[in-house]
Amino acid sequence: MGKKVKKEEEPPPKDVFDPLLIESKTAATVVLMLGSPEEEVLAKACDALYKFASKGDENKVTLLGLGAVERLYKLISHEDPIVRRNAIMVFGIMASNHDVKKLLRELDVTSSLISALAPEEDVVIHEFATLCLAHMALEYTTKVQIFEQGGLEPLIRLLGSPDPDVKKNSVECIYLLVQDFQSRAAVRALNVIPPLLELLKSEYPVIQLLALKTFEIISKDRETRIILGENKGLDCLLKILETNEFSDLHVEALAVLGNCLEDVHILQLIQQTGGLKKLLSFVGVSTVPDIQKNAAKAITKAAYDSENRKILNEEDAERCLINLLEIDNDGVKVAASQAISAMCENLASKRAFGLQGIPQLVQLLSSDNEEVKEAAVTALANLTAASPSNASAVAKAEGIEPLVNTLNAQRDGAVANAATVLTNLAMQEPFRINIQSRGVMSALVEPLRSTNSQVQSKAASAVAAFGCHADARTEFRNAGGLGPLVELLHSKNEEVRRNVCWAVMVCASDELTAVELCRLGALDILEEINLSAGRKSSFSEAALEKLLDNNLPQKYSQMGYLSSSNIITDGFYDCGQVKPGVKFLSLEELSMQKLTDHRAIIFINAKPREEACSTNILYSFVVFGLFIIKRKDFPYLSPQIMHIVFCVRKGKGKKEEEKMKEVMQIVSKVQDEINLENSHWLRPADFILLDYINDVSKTILPLTTTREQVVALAQFVADKMGGPIERDKLHDFNWELHISEIEFELKCNVVPIGKVKKGTFYHRALLFKVIADRIGIGCSLVRGKYNRAWNEVKLVDDSPQGIAGLLLPPQEYIVDLMFEPGSLIKQGSAEADQYKHI
């Protein structure tokens, strides 16, 4: 492909002195000559050292030991251009040695080398100064030095040098520098794109290759991709791919295009010009694994965007990926499987892969390569999610046996996704029975012992999916699965705990298994979980008898008190005191009511509502329902679950298997109703409250004492709720009008606490309790009369009186949030009574 860049060992073609022969035994003498005051001697000595160092790394080490580097350092800024040139030449050749580079960094030689890149300097100086910088830029610290000392600008300028070696060294140095994100932004600002594109036209392959590698890195930034498109860079890349002579550049060119395809407008542009069709066709005929692999990776990157997925589907990218699954190269199979995982987010693509790609993916489950196995089963997990037809295709392709075997794979991702696919297949009863007959419950025991939270979660979910049959529960119990399942209740991962609680409830459907679970300590652990604000969930709460103690909105409404152990979490709401005999309404029911002049409902939700449970967990919710029905705790079941449960209970005389079959039939009908209902109402997120919590976590949580935290939090709450109010002007604090305006704005009686900017006692006390619970300040919330509410905290006095060495018990205080925010009023004092009642 053209000429080669001249080798760096070639001596300079001009200003050649009579040779000064040097052997290793006389090297020390020549090094000493570097201290000569005569310029001719200096030039000849440098030239001799250059030739000596060029002979091998051993000679470079010799010169290093003789102190040549320190002496040469003084000469690279010499006023004589020939001396300066020859000294830099020696540095350029010696800098390839690791120990020399280390010393050059210590001498901070980069500043002088960057100065040598000035336009007026000799081209040979440019060549060896850039060569030296390229050697040194391999080290991170030197990259930082070059960047901070302004080395990028002259390096980019030298990309236009007439000398190919200067171009090669400069682009190599830039390539190394842009691996740091600061340099990537800087080269974009310095307009590096045009000169880099010119290098793609070079007659030297090494220069073209380095330019493409540089593009591959800088095109990871969207701004750079935009500039690349504006400068017709995409055309250059496609032209390289279309040119057989540039076959050794195809892999790198494809990598750059892969980055560019992440942007919708670029993919649209390539599609409109016919470039995308050419690209997919090029991949289809190529036999180079690296090209095929990079093409699949490019599709993966592009497919992260929904619009891109539509475009790729229009161009039949699925066919290209399916063909790549057949290539006899593990790297290509992995990349193709990963691309399929990304592409199947598009429903049309998902259907296309279901018709053609699933059998090939199932075959890959038997691969000896663990990475291939993981990529294939991950693709199957995505393809079968919410897709009964694809699940059927997996079963039809005889995928059940290899999926069960994959539960014993070496890679965690493979195990987790195998459990996911099996769970997806379990939604269809024939497949569930088939899978159970192959010992899936025994195979799930070992994944439950994994230290990977994703494996634990998916395995527990699978246990819940298959544990609805008595035989499966017996197999699981006999295989020793209950022990590791109970142990996972201690998990710090929320998803793991949730799925494990779900699995525990399903497994507790028969007496023998329930007794064993209790013997293993499941009940005690669940009680402990529900005492923790961070760990409790609706799943764990459903497993315990005292549901009311964990239903804080109802508890606060009925009792008017929350202790420091009653932690307010997202979903809590204060609807005021409900009179005896009046039904306690859910937040959803309250939100559906017409706007009234009654007291506003204040709710807490510092994060977006989680997605409603999907069909594949609805079945096991029935088990929860049956459990709670027995305890007559109907209010805690959704209407849909109630409907299913009562349908099941109608068939008391039927066999359990027959009843479960009826459940599955009803589930499919009820799911549509759930989806419709969820589409109408979502618990709105309170991002203002989330900001409050984040602010407090940064500013108040770090305070050293609880007393300081309480005072600061009180002042914070008061500031957000309208500031301090003078006692004699309390009646002028028109908070009712403010709340009414919010209700009118929202067209709803339910108001997120973050929107309240003028709050009275009960607003402030609730906000204080919410935030205090989030940052670990123990406090209670007490409702009084006439819209009063307050917080009580227990604090140890700063200067306790008593016998030295004894810790006095904490004192209880009421936190003033209205009049003098941050003041702590001692409980039982006249001032405390005044705060509560006046």
C-alpha positions in Angstrom: 0.0 0.0 0.0 2.6 2.6 -0.9 5.8 3.8 0.7 7.0 3.2 4.2 7.8 6.0 6.6 11.5 6.2 6.8 12.9 4.4 9.8 13.8 6.5 12.9 17.3 4.9 13.0 18.3 6.7 9.7 20.9 9.4 10.3 20.1 13.0 9.3 20.8 13.6 5.6 22.6 16.9 6.0 25.2 18.7 8.2 27.1 15.4 8.5 30.4 15.6 10.4 33.4 13.4 9.9 32.5 10.3 11.9 33.6 10.1 15.4 34.0 6.4 16.0 32.8 5.2 19.4 33.1 1.9 21.2 31.6 1.0 24.5 35.0 1.4 26.2 35.3 5.0 24.9 31.6 5.9 25.5 32.5 7.6 28.7 35.0 9.8 26.9 32.4 11.0 24.4 29.9 11.7 27.2 32.5 13.9 28.8 32.9 15.7 25.5 29.3 16.9 25.9 30.7 19.4 28.4 33.0 21.0 25.8 32.5 24.7 25.1 33.2 24.1 21.4 30.0 23.8 19.3 31.7 21.6 16.7 32.8 19.1 19.3 29.3 19.1 20.9 27.7 18.4 17.5 30.1 15.6 16.7 29.7 14.0 20.2 25.9 14.1 19.9 26.1 12.5 16.5 28.4 9.8 17.7 26.1 9.1 20.7 23.1 8.9 18.4 24.8 6.2 16.3 25.9 4.4 19.4 22.4 4.4 21.0 20.8 3.3 17.7 22.7 -0.1 17.9 20.5 -1.4 20.7 18.9 -1.1 24.1 22.0 -2.2 25.9 23.9 0.9 24.6 21.1 3.2 25.7 21.4 1.8 29.2 25.2 2.3 29.1 24.7 5.9 28.2 22.2 6.3 30.9 24.6 5.0 33.5 27.3 7.4 32.2 25.1 10.4 32.9 24.6 11.2 29.2 20.9 12.1 29.6 21.6 14.9 32.1 24.2 16.4 29.9 22.1 16.1 26.7 19.2 17.8 28.5 21.3 20.9 28.7 22.0 20.8 25.0 18.4 20.4 23.6 18.0 24.1 24.2 21.5 25.1 22.9 21.6 28.2 20.8 23.4 26.4 18.0 20.8 24.7 15.8 23.0 21.8 14.9 23.9 21.0 18.5 20.3 21.4 19.4 19.2 19.1 16.6 21.7 16.4 17.3 21.0 16.4 21.0 17.2 16.0 20.4 18.0 13.1 17.9 19.8 11.3 20.8 16.8 11.8 23.1 14.4 10.6 20.4 16.3 7.3 20.0 17.0 6.8 23.7 13.4 7.5 24.9 12.3 4.1 23.9 14.1 2.7 27.0 11.9 2.6 30.1 14.6 3.8 32.5 15.5 6.7 30.2 11.9 7.7 30.0 11.7 7.7 33.8 14.7 10.1 34.1 13.3 12.3 31.3 10.1 12.7 33.3 12.1 13.7 36.4 14.0 16.2 34.4 10.7 17.6 33.0 12.1 17.5 29.5 8.6 17.8 27.9 8.6 21.6 28.1 11.8 21.9 26.1 10.6 19.3 23.6 7.3 21.2 23.1 9.4 24.3 22.5 11.3 22.5 19.8 8.1 22.0 17.9 8.1 25.7 16.9 7.5 26.3 13.2 10.9 27.8 12.7 12.8 24.8 13.9 14.4 22.3 11.6 12.3 19.4 10.3 14.7 16.9 11.8 14.2 18.5 15.2 10.4 18.1 14.7 10.9 14.5 13.8 12.9 13.5 16.8 11.1 15.8 19.3 7.8 14.3 18.4 9.3 10.8 18.5 10.6 11.4 22.0 7.2 12.8 23.0 5.4 9.8 21.5 7.6 7.4 23.5 7.0 9.4 26.7 3.3 9.7 26.2 2.9 6.1 27.0 3.0 7.1 30.6 -0.1 8.8 32.2 2.0 11.4 34.1 3.7 12.5 30.9 0.4 12.8 29.2 -0.7 15.2 31.9 2.5 17.2 31.5 2.2 17.5 27.7 -1.4 18.5 28.1 -0.8 21.1 30.8 2.2 22.5 29.0 0.2 23.2 25.8 1.7 20.4 23.7 -1.5 19.5 21.8 -1.6 22.6 19.6 1.9 22.3 18.0 1.3 18.5 17.6 -1.9 19.1 15.7 -0.1 21.8 13.6 2.6 19.2 12.7 0.0 16.9 11.3 0.3 19.0 8.2 4.1 18.7 8.1 5.5 17.8 4.7 7.7 15.2 6.4 5.9 11.8 6.8 7.9 10.9 9.9 6.8 14.1 11.6 3.2 13.3 10.7 3.6 9.7 12.0 5.1 10.7 15.3 2.7 13.6 15.9 -0.4 11.5 15.2 0.9 8.7 17.4 1.5 11.1 20.2 -2.0 12.6 19.8 -3.4 9.1 19.7 -1.8 8.3 23.1 -2.9 11.7 24.6 -6.5 11.5 23.7 -7.0 8.4 25.7 -7.4 10.9 28.5 -10.8 12.6 28.4 -9.4 16.1 28.9 -7.3 15.8 25.8 -10.2 14.6 23.8 -12.1 17.7 24.6 -9.1 19.9 23.9 -8.2 18.4 20.5 -11.8 19.0 19.4 -11.5 22.6 20.4 -8.2 22.8 18.5 -10.0 21.6 15.3 -8.1 18.3 15.0 -10.7 16.7 12.7 -9.7 18.2 9.3 -6.0 17.4 9.5 -6.7 13.9 10.8 -9.0 13.3 7.8 -6.2 14.5 5.5 -4.0 11.8 7.0 -6.5 9.1 5.9 -5.3 10.0 2.3 -1.7 9.4 3.2 0.3 7.0 1.1 1.7 5.5 4.3 -0.5 2.8 5.9 1.0 3.3 9.4 -0.1 7.0 9.3 -3.6 6.0 8.1 -3.9 3.4 10.8 -2.9 5.8 13.6 -5.3 8.4 12.3 -8.2 5.8 12.4 -7.2 4.7 15.9 -7.3 8.3 17.0 -10.7 8.8 15.4 -11.9 5.6 17.2 -11.1 7.2 20.6 -12.3 10.8 20.0 -15.5 9.7 18.2 -16.7 8.3 21.5 -17.7 11.9 22.3 -20.9 13.1 20.6 -19.6 16.6 19.9 -16.7 15.1 17.9 -19.0 12.9 15.9 -21.1 15.9 14.9 -17.9 17.7 13.7 -16.8 14.5 11.9 -20.1 14.4 10.0 -19.9 18.1 9.1 -16.4 17.5 7.6 -17.6 14.6 5.4 -15.8 12.2 7.6 -18.4 9.5 7.2 -17.9 9.5 3.4 -14.1 8.9 4.0 -14.8 6.0 6.3 -17.3 4.4 3.9 -14.9 4.9 1.0 -12.2 3.0 3.0 -14.6 0.1 3.5 -15.4 0.0 -0.2 -11.8 -0.1 -1.2 -10.2 -3.5 -1.3 -6.7 -2.0 -1.2 -7.4 -0.7 2.2 -8.4 -4.0 3.6 -5.9 -3.7 6.4 -7.7 -0.6 7.6 -11.3 -2.0 7.5 -11.4 -3.1 11.1 -10.4 0.3 12.5 -12.7 2.2 10.1 -15.6 0.0 11.1 -14.8 0.7 14.8 -15.0 4.5 14.1 -18.3 4.0 12.2 -19.6 2.0 15.2 -19.2 5.0 17.4 -20.8 7.3 14.9 -23.9 5.1 14.5 -24.9 5.8 18.1 -26.3 9.1 16.9 -29.7 8.9 15.3 -29.1 11.7 12.8 -25.9 10.1 11.6 -27.6 6.7 11.2 -30.4 8.4 9.3 -27.9 10.2 7.1 -26.1 7.0 6.3 -29.4 5.3 5.6 -30.5 8.0 3.2 -27.3 7.9 1.2 -27.5 4.1 1.0 -24.4 3.7 3.2 -26.1 1.6 5.8 -27.2 -1.0 3.2 -23.7 -1.0 1.8 -22.3 -1.5 5.3 -24.5 -4.4 6.2 -23.8 -6.0 2.8 -20.1 -5.5 3.3 -20.3 -7.3 6.6 -22.3 -10.1 5.0 -19.6 -10.9 2.4 -16.6 -10.3 4.7 -14.8 -13.4 6.0 -12.6 -11.4 8.4 -13.7 -12.2 12.0 -12.5 -8.9 13.4 -14.6 -7.0 10.8 -17.6 -9.2 11.6 -17.1 -8.7 15.3 -16.7 -4.9 15.0 -19.8 -4.7 12.8 -21.9 -6.5 15.4 -20.5 -4.2 18.1 -21.4 -1.2 15.9 -25.0 -2.5 15.7 -25.0 -3.0 19.5 -24.0 0.6 20.1 -26.5 2.0 17.7 -29.3 -0.2 19.1 -29.2 1.4 22.5 -31.4 4.2 20.9 -35.0 3.3 20.0 -35.0 5.3 16.8 -31.8 3.6 15.7 -33.4 0.2 16.4 -36.3 1.2 14.0 -33.8 2.2 11.3 -31.8 -1.0 11.7 -35.0 -3.1 11.5 -36.0 -1.3 8.3 -32.6 -2.3 6.8 -33.0 -6.0 7.9 -30.1 -5.9 10.3 -31.5 -8.9 12.0 -30.7 -11.2 9.1 -27.1 -10.0 9.2 -26.8 -10.8 12.9 -28.4 -14.2 12.5 -25.9 -15.1 9.9 -23.1 -14.0 12.2 -24.2 -16.5 14.7 -23.2 -19.2 12.2 -19.6 -18.0 11.9 -17.0 -20.3 13.3 -15.5 -17.7 15.6 -16.4 -17.4 19.3 -15.7 -13.6 19.4 -18.1 -13.1 16.5 -20.8 -15.2 18.1 -20.5 -13.3 21.4 -20.7 -9.9 19.6 -23.7 -11.0 17.5 -25.5 -12.3 20.5 -25.0 -9.1 22.3 -26.3 -7.1 19.3 -29.4 -9.3 19.3 -29.9 -8.5 23.0 -29.9 -4.8 22.2 -31.9 -5.1 19.0 -34.8 -7.1 20.6 -35.9 -4.0 22.5 -37.7 -3.3 19.2 -40.8 -5.5 19.0 -40.5 -6.0 15.3 -36.9 -7.2 15.7 -38.0 -9.4 18.6 -40.5 -11.1 16.4 -37.9 -11.5 13.6 -35.4 -13.1 15.9 -38.1 -15.4 17.3 -38.8 -16.7 13.9 -35.2 -17.3 12.9 -32.6 -16.7 15.5 -33.7 -18.6 18.6 -32.6 -22.1 17.3 -29.1 -20.8 16.7 -28.9 -19.2 20.1 -30.2 -22.5 21.8 -27.4 -24.3 20.0 -24.8 -21.9 21.5 -25.9 -22.9 25.0 -23.9 -26.1 24.5 -20.8 -24.2 23.6 -17.5 -25.0 25.5 -16.8 -21.3 25.5 -18.4 -19.8 28.7 -18.5 -16.3 27.2 -20.4 -17.6 24.2 -22.8 -19.4 26.5 -23.4 -16.3 28.6 -24.0 -14.0 25.6 -26.5 -16.5 24.0 -28.5 -17.0 27.2 -28.6 -13.3 27.8 -30.1 -12.8 24.3 -32.7 -15.5 25.0 -33.6 -13.8 28.3 -34.3 -10.6 26.4 -36.1 -12.4 23.6 -38.5 -14.3 25.9 -39.3 -11.4 28.2 -43.1 -10.7 27.8 -43.1 -12.8 24.7 -45.0 -16.1 25.0 -44.3 -16.9 21.3 -40.6 -16.6 21.7 -40.8 -18.7 24.9 -42.6 -21.3 22.8 -39.9 -21.1 20.2 -37.2 -21.8 22.8 -39.1 -24.9 23.9 -39.7 -26.0 20.3 -35.9 -25.7 19.7 -35.4 -28.1 22.6 -33.9 -25.4 24.7 -35.2 -26.5 28.1 -32.6 -29.1 28.9 -29.6 -26.9 28.0 -31.1 -24.0 30.0 -31.4 -26.2 33.1 -27.8 -27.3 32.5 -26.7 -23.6 32.2 -27.8 -23.1 35.8 -24.4 -24.8 36.6 -22.4 -22.6 34.2 -19.2 -20.9 35.4 -20.1 -17.3 34.6 -22.6 -15.5 36.9 -24.3 -13.8 34.0 -25.0 -17.1 32.3 -26.6 -18.5 35.5 -28.7 -15.4 36.2 -30.0 -15.2 32.7 -30.7 -19.0 32.4 -32.9 -18.6 35.5 -34.6 -15.7 33.9 -35.4 -17.6 30.7 -36.7 -20.5 32.7 -38.9 -18.2 34.7 -40.3 -16.7 31.5 -41.1 -20.1 30.1 -42.8 -21.0 33.4 -45.6 -18.7 32.5 -47.0 -21.4 30.3 -48.1 -24.4 32.2 -46.9 -27.2 29.8 -43.4 -25.7 29.8 -43.4 -25.3 33.5 -44.3 -28.9 34.0 -41.7 -30.0 31.5 -39.0 -27.9 33.3 -40.0 -29.2 36.7 -39.6 -32.8 35.5 -36.0 -32.1 34.6 -35.1 -31.3 38.2 -35.0 -27.5 38.0 -35.7 -27.0 41.7 -32.6 -29.0 42.7 -30.5 -27.2 40.1 -31.6 -23.8 41.6 -30.1 -24.6 45.0 -26.5 -23.9 44.1 -27.3 -20.5 42.4 -28.9 -19.5 45.7 -25.6 -20.0 47.4 -23.9 -17.7 44.9 -22.2 -14.5 46.1 -23.5 -12.5 43.1 -26.7 -10.6 43.9 -28.1 -10.9 40.4 -27.8 -14.6 40.5 -29.4 -14.8 43.9 -32.3 -12.6 42.8 -33.0 -14.4 39.6 -32.7 -17.8 41.2 -35.1 -16.8 44.0 -37.5 -15.5 41.3 -37.3 -18.8 39.6 -38.0 -20.7 42.9 -41.2 -18.5 43.2 -42.2 -19.3 39.7 -41.8 -23.1 40.0 -42.7 -23.5 43.7 -46.4 -23.2 43.1 -46.6 -27.0 42.7 -46.4 -29.3 45.7 -44.0 -31.7 44.1 -41.6 -28.9 43.2 -41.7 -27.7 46.8 -41.0 -31.2 48.1 -38.1 -31.5 45.7 -36.7 -28.1 46.7 -37.0 -29.0 50.4 -35.4 -32.4 50.0 -32.5 -30.9 48.0 -31.7 -28.6 50.9 -32.8 -25.4 49.1 -34.7 -23.8 52.0 -31.5 -23.2 54.0 -29.8 -20.9 51.5 -33.1 -19.3 50.7 -33.6 -18.2 54.3 -30.0 -17.0 54.5 -30.7 -14.7 51.6 -33.2 -12.8 53.7 -30.1 -11.2 55.3 -29.1 -9.8 51.9 -28.4 -6.1 51.7 -29.7 -6.0 48.1 -33.3 -4.8 47.9 -34.2 -6.8 44.8 -32.7 -10.0 46.3 -34.7 -9.6 49.5 -37.9 -8.9 47.6 -37.6 -12.0 45.4 -36.5 -14.1 48.4 -39.5 -13.0 50.4 -41.7 -13.8 47.5 -40.2 -17.3 47.2 -40.5 -17.9 50.9 -44.2 -17.1 50.7 -44.7 -19.4 47.8 -42.8 -22.2 49.4 -44.8 -21.8 52.6 -47.9 -22.9 50.8 -47.7 -26.4 52.4 -47.4 -27.2 56.1 -44.2 -29.2 56.0 -42.3 -26.5 54.1 -43.7 -23.7 56.3 -42.7 -25.5 59.5 -39.2 -26.1 58.1 -38.9 -22.4 57.1 -39.8 -21.3 60.6 -37.4 -23.8 62.1 -34.6 -22.2 59.9 -35.5 -18.8 61.4 -37.4 -17.2 58.5 -40.0 -15.7 60.7 -37.6 -14.0 63.1 -35.6 -12.6 60.2 -38.7 -11.2 58.6 -39.7 -9.5 61.8 -36.2 -8.0 62.0 -36.4 -6.8 58.4 -39.7 -5.0 59.0 -38.1 -3.0 61.9 -35.6 -1.5 59.4 -36.7 1.3 57.2 -34.1 0.5 54.6 -34.9 -3.2 54.3 -38.6 -3.7 54.7 -40.9 -4.1 51.7 -44.4 -5.1 50.9 -43.2 -8.6 50.4 -41.7 -9.0 53.8 -44.6 -7.2 55.5 -47.0 -9.7 53.9 -45.2 -12.5 55.6 -45.8 -11.2 59.1 -48.9 -11.2 61.3 -48.8 -7.6 62.6 -49.6 -5.8 59.3 -51.1 -2.8 60.9 -47.9 -2.1 62.9 -46.2 -1.8 59.5 -48.9 0.2 57.8 -47.8 3.6 59.0 -50.3 5.8 57.2 -53.2 3.9 58.8 -51.4 3.7 62.2 -50.7 7.5 62.2 -54.3 8.2 61.1 -55.8 6.1 63.8 -53.3 6.5 66.7 -51.9 10.0 65.9 -48.4 8.8 66.8 -45.3 7.3 65.1 -42.4 6.3 67.2 -38.8 6.7 66.3 -38.8 3.1 65.1 -41.7 3.7 62.7 -39.8 4.9 59.8 -41.6 6.9 57.1 -40.9 5.7 53.6 -42.0 6.6 50.1 -45.8 6.0 49.8 -46.6 7.3 53.2 -49.5 9.8 53.3 -51.2 11.9 56.0 -54.9 12.1 55.5 -55.7 13.4 59.0 -57.5 11.6 61.8 -60.0 9.1 60.5 -63.1 8.7 62.6 -63.9 5.3 64.1 -65.9 3.1 61.7 -64.8 5.1 58.6 -63.0 3.0 55.9 -59.3 3.9 55.6 -58.8 4.7 51.9 -55.7 4.0 50.0 -53.7 6.9 48.4 -54.9 5.8 45.0 -58.6 6.0 46.1 -58.0 9.3 47.7 -56.4 10.6 44.5 -59.4 9.6 42.5 -61.8 11.7 44.6 -63.1 15.0 43.3 -61.5 18.2 44.6 -63.1 19.2 47.9 -62.6 21.8 50.5 -61.6 19.1 53.0 -58.2 18.8 54.5 -55.5 18.1 51.9 -53.8 14.7 52.0 -50.0 15.2 52.2 -48.0 12.4 50.7 -44.4 11.3 50.6 -42.7 9.9 47.5 -39.0 10.8 47.0 -38.6 8.6 44.0 -40.6 7.5 41.0 -43.1 4.7 41.4 -41.7 1.3 40.5 -43.3 -0.4 37.6 -46.3 -2.6 38.4 -45.5 -6.2 38.7 -45.6 -8.1 35.4 -47.6 -11.1 34.5 -44.8 -13.5 35.3 -45.0 -12.7 39.1 -48.8 -12.3 39.2 -49.3 -16.0 39.5 -47.3 -16.2 42.7 -49.1 -13.2 44.2 -52.1 -15.5 44.5 -50.1 -17.5 47.1 -49.8 -14.3 49.1 -53.5 -13.7 48.6 -54.5 -17.2 49.9 -52.2 -16.6 52.9 -53.7 -13.2 53.8 -57.3 -14.4 53.1 -56.9 -17.0 55.8 -55.9 -14.1 58.2 -58.8 -11.9 56.9 -56.4 -9.1 56.0 -58.3 -8.3 52.8 -57.5 -4.5 52.7 -53.9 -5.3 51.8 -54.8 -7.1 48.6 -55.3 -5.4 45.3 -58.8 -5.9 43.7 -57.2 -8.1 41.0 -55.6 -10.5 43.4 -58.7 -10.6 45.5 -60.7 -11.6 42.4 -58.3 -14.4 41.6 -58.1 -15.7 45.1 -61.8 -15.9 45.6 -62.1 -17.7 42.3 -59.7 -20.3 43.6 -61.4 -20.6 46.9 -64.7 -21.5 45.1 -63.1 -24.8 44.1 -62.3 -26.1 47.5 -63.1 -29.6 46.7 -60.8 -29.7 43.7 -57.3 -31.0 43.6 -54.6 -28.3 44.1 -53.3 -28.8 40.6 -56.8 -28.1 39.1 -57.2 -25.0 41.2 -53.8 -23.7 40.1 -54.7 -24.3 36.5 -57.8 -22.1 37.0 -55.6 -19.5 38.5 -53.4 -19.3 35.5 -56.5 -18.9 33.2 -57.8 -16.1 35.3 -54.4 -14.4 35.5 -54.2 -13.9 31.8 -57.6 -12.1 31.8 -56.8 -10.0 34.9 -53.4 -8.8 33.6 -55.1 -6.6 30.9 -57.2 -5.0 33.7 -54.1 -4.3 35.7 -52.3 -2.7 32.8 -55.3 -0.5 32.1 -55.6 0.5 35.7 -51.8 1.3 35.9 -52.1 3.4 32.8 -54.6 5.7 34.5 -52.9 6.2 37.8 -49.3 6.5 38.9 -48.1 7.7 42.2 -46.4 11.0 41.3 -42.7 11.4 42.3 -41.9 14.4 44.6 -38.6 15.5 43.1 -38.5 18.6 45.4 -38.5 16.3 48.4 -35.8 14.2 46.8 -33.7 17.4 46.5 -34.4 18.2 50.1 -33.1 14.8 51.2 -30.1 15.1 49.0 -29.3 18.6 50.3 -29.7 17.4 53.9 -27.5 14.4 53.3 -24.7 16.6 52.1 -25.0 19.5 54.6 -26.6 18.1 57.8 -25.8 14.4 57.9 -22.0 15.1 58.2 -22.5 17.2 61.4 -20.8 15.6 64.4 -23.6 15.4 67.0 -27.2 14.5 66.8 -28.1 17.7 68.6 -26.4 19.7 65.8 -28.2 17.7 63.2 -31.6 18.2 64.9 -31.1 22.0 65.2 -29.9 22.3 61.6 -32.7 20.1 60.2 -35.3 22.1 62.1 -34.0 25.3 60.6 -33.9 23.7 57.2 -37.5 22.5 57.4 -38.7 25.9 58.7 -36.9 27.7 55.9 -38.6 25.4 53.3 -42.0 25.9 54.9 -42.2 29.7 55.1 -39.7 30.6 57.7 -40.2 31.4 61.4 -43.5 32.9 62.5 -44.0 35.4 65.3 -46.4 34.0 67.9 -48.7 37.0 67.8 -48.9 36.9 64.0 -49.6 33.2 63.7 -53.2 34.0 62.6 -51.8 36.1 59.7 -49.8 33.1 58.3 -52.3 32.3 55.7 -51.2 28.7 55.0 -54.7 27.4 54.2 -55.0 29.6 51.1 -51.6 28.3 49.9 -52.6 24.7 50.3 -55.9 25.4 48.5 -54.1 26.9 45.6 -51.9 23.8 45.3 -54.9 21.5 45.3 -56.6 23.7 42.6 -53.4 23.6 40.6 -53.1 19.8 40.8 -56.9 19.3 40.5 -56.5 16.8 43.4 -56.8 16.6 47.1 -53.5 14.8 47.3 -50.5 17.1 47.6 -46.8 16.2 47.6 -45.1 17.6 50.6 -42.4 19.2 48.5 -44.9 21.6 46.9 -45.9 23.0 50.3 -44.0 26.3 50.8 -46.1 27.7 53.6 -46.7 24.9 56.1 -48.1 25.0 59.5 -47.3 22.7 62.5 -48.4 19.4 61.0 -46.7 20.0 57.6 -43.4 20.9 59.2 -43.5 18.1 61.7 -44.2 15.6 59.0 -41.4 16.9 56.8 -39.0 16.9 59.7 -39.8 13.3 60.5 -39.5 12.2 56.8 -36.0 13.7 56.4 -34.9 12.7 59.9 -35.7 9.1 59.1 -33.7 9.3 55.9 -30.5 10.5 57.6 -30.8 8.4 60.8 -32.1 10.9 63.4 -34.4 9.1 65.8 -37.6 11.1 66.3 -41.3 10.6 66.9 -44.2 12.3 65.2 -47.2 13.3 67.4 -50.5 14.7 66.2 -52.2 17.2 68.4 -55.4 19.2 68.1 -56.2 22.2 66.0 -53.7 21.3 63.2 -50.9 20.9 65.7 -48.2 18.3 65.4 -44.7 18.1 66.7 -41.6 16.0 66.8 -40.0 14.5 69.9 -36.3 13.7 70.1 -34.1 12.2 72.8 -30.8 13.8 73.3 -27.9 13.5 75.8 -27.1 16.8 77.5 -23.9 18.4 76.3 -22.6 18.9 79.9 -24.3 16.2 81.9 -24.4 16.8 85.7 -23.7 13.9 87.9 -21.1 11.5 89.0 -18.0 11.6 86.8 -17.8 8.8 84.3 -21.5 8.0 84.4 -23.6 8.6 81.3 -26.9 10.2 82.2 -30.0 9.0 80.3 -31.1 11.1 77.3 -33.6 13.9 77.8 -36.7 14.2 75.7 -37.3 17.4 73.8 -39.9 18.9 71.5 -38.3 20.5 68.4 -39.6 24.0 67.6 -40.3 24.3 63.9 -42.5 27.4 64.0 -41.4 30.2 66.2 -37.7 29.8 66.9 -36.7 27.0 64.6 -34.1 24.8 66.1 -35.0 25.6 69.7 -35.3 22.4 71.8 -38.1 22.6 74.3 -37.8 20.2 77.2 -40.6 17.8 77.4 -42.9 18.4 80.4 -42.1 22.1 80.7 -44.7 24.9 80.5 -43.1 26.0 77.3 -43.7 22.5 75.8 -47.4 22.6 76.8 -47.7 26.0 75.3 -46.2 24.8 72.0 -48.6 21.8 71.9 -51.8 23.6 72.8 -51.7 27.3 72.3 
